[in-house]
């Protein structure tokens, strides 16, 4: 009787130990710590991505190099420099669209300007070596130049300091130049000797040129999406050559120092953090 009793006791003990082991394993599974979560992916902030811009521009036209050639009234015909040339200040505006990623920006802009007045003094009879009764110079020549530009621009932002970001940039594109309203007016002493005002009828007054720009400025954060842009741009629009129906020809350089104030509106697009 002893041996069967021992066997039953051993079997019961084995079953109890097996049940305890199963319960322990189940408790371990239920109490196991969950795996660590991946860090959250944050949406892109509004300082990177696509943007629209609008600008108001004051253009101070650089002192131009201007010449004229009159193949009818002066012989032999040769180019004559205008002296003490001047270019006026005009205002205009522009629109553009672009993209920003971290410190890099790229945009395309279209700018329109009002007509600038160019002027300079001409000698009597087209000859700065003239000796005679007429004064030297004898005339003031004036004409208008209208410049419209389309540019592709790149910028490098130089870091943000208390919401202010300085930048530099460069642009390349095309300009459409048009001349108008040429008038040659005698100075008072020449008018007293019978010289008359001349207003030639112009022809071939439009030219398209390759155009270059260099920029620098500051971006000021108004809101995370809205930026105030205060900038300077040197714009070289090339040369303008035009003619009149009486046989005259004219040419001038067109370049301006421009001061711009504008707004940029940013659209976030999830491309990554705006910082470096």
Secondary structure as UniProt FT lines:
FT   HELIX           2..31
FT   TURN            46..47
FT   STRAND          49..61
FT   STRAND          66..70
FT   TURN            71..73
FT   STRAND          80..81
FT   STRAND          83..87
FT   STRAND          89..101
FT   TURN            102..103
FT   STRAND          104..113
FT   STRAND          116..122
FT   HELIX           124..126
FT   TURN            128..129
FT   STRAND          139..161
FT   TURN            162..163
FT   STRAND          164..186
FT   HELIX           188..191
FT   TURN            192..194
FT   STRAND          202..203
FT   STRAND          206..221
FT   STRAND          226..244
FT   TURN            245..246
FT   STRAND          248..267
//
